[in-house]
C-alpha cells in the first residue's frame, strides 16, 4: 500500500511539474479529446481567450474560440484545421485565421495542431497558439506603404512618360521646322546666289574673250574664273548639305547613292549600296525619306570622324511590308557606354522614333558598328 501511495505521490509531483512548465511558457497550449473537448489548458492560453483555466476545461474548443472566420462567417467543424489533426492523423500549422475571445472580439492567431497518441492510437490533439495581431498589423502597414509607393511610382512614371513624349513631339516638330528652313534657305541660295555666281562667271568669260590680247590681264581673269568656279562648287556642296535636290527630284535611293559616292570620293572609304529589287521604284513618304537620308549623313559623319573604317555597306531590304535600312562599317567599333552618350547616335535614335522605326545600334570593339532601322508596314499590299 505504501508503495502504491509512493507511486501516486510521484505521479502528482510529475503532473505538478508539467503544469508549472506549461504555465511558464508565453504561448497558449491546450489539449482536446476526440470530441474536441478541452482536457487541459495553460494559464497563458486561457488568458489570451479571456477565461480562467477552470472555465475552459471540458468545453468544446471549436465552438468556444474557433467557430467563425474573420468576416464572421461560421466555420464548419469539417473545415477546422485543429480537428483535422486527429481526424486525419497529421499535424498542421496555420497563420491566416483568427481565434475568438470571451468578449466576442477576435485576434489574428498563429497556431499548430498535432495528434496525441496513446498505445499507437490517436486520443486527441495538442494545440499551441499565439496572438500575432501586432505582426499582422505591421504587415498590413508595410503592404499599405508598399502599395502607396507603387502607386506613386506608377504616377511618377506616367508623368515622366508624358513629359518624355512631349519632349519627343517637340523634337520631331523642331526637326520638321529645321528641314523646312533648310529647304527654304537652299532654294533662296540657289535662286539668288547661284544665279549671281553664274552671271559673274559669264561676265568674266566675256571679259576674258575681249582681253585675249593682254596676256597679263587674261591671267588675272582666269584666276578670277577659278575662284568663281570654286565658289560655285562650294555653293553646290552647301546646297546639298542643306537640302539635296536629288532627294526631292529622284528619290531616296538616288540620293543615297549620290551621298555614298561623294563620301567615298572625299574620304577614300569604299562604299556600296545593296537595294532590294522590289524597292527600286518605291517612293516612301517625304518625312521618311528625309529622316533616312539624315540618318545616313550622321552615320557617315561618325564613320569619317571616329571609326577609321575603310569600308561602308548600306543594305536596304524588305521583310514582308516592312523596310529594313542598315548601315555597317568595318571600323574600330565602340564601347557600349558610347551608345547612350553620343549625341550623333542619340540624334539617329530620335529621328528613327519620329518616323515610327525601330532602331538598333550594335558594335563590338574592333569589328565596326551596325545601325539597323526597321520601318513597319510602309509598303503597299
Buried (B, 14 or more C-beta within 10 A) or exposed (E): EEEEEEEEEEEEEEEEEEBEEBBEEEBBBBBBBBEBBBBBBBBBBBEBBBBEBEBBBEBBBBEBBBBBEEEEEEBEBEEBBBBBBBBEEEBBEEEEBBBBBEEEEBBBBBBBBBBBEEEEEBBBBBBBBBBBEEEBEEEEEEEEEEEEEEEEEEEEEEEEEEEEEEEEEEBBEEBEEEBEEBBEBBBEBBEEBBEEBEEBBEEBEEBBEEBEEEEEBBEEBEEBBEEBEEBBEEBEEBBBEBBBBBBBEBBBBEBBBBBBEBBBEEBEBEBEBEBBEEBEEBEBEEBBBBBBBBBBBBBBEBBBEBBBBEBBBBBBBBEEEBBBBBBBBBBBBBEEEBBEEBEBBEBBBBBBBBBBBEBEBBBEEEBBBBBBBBBEEBBEE
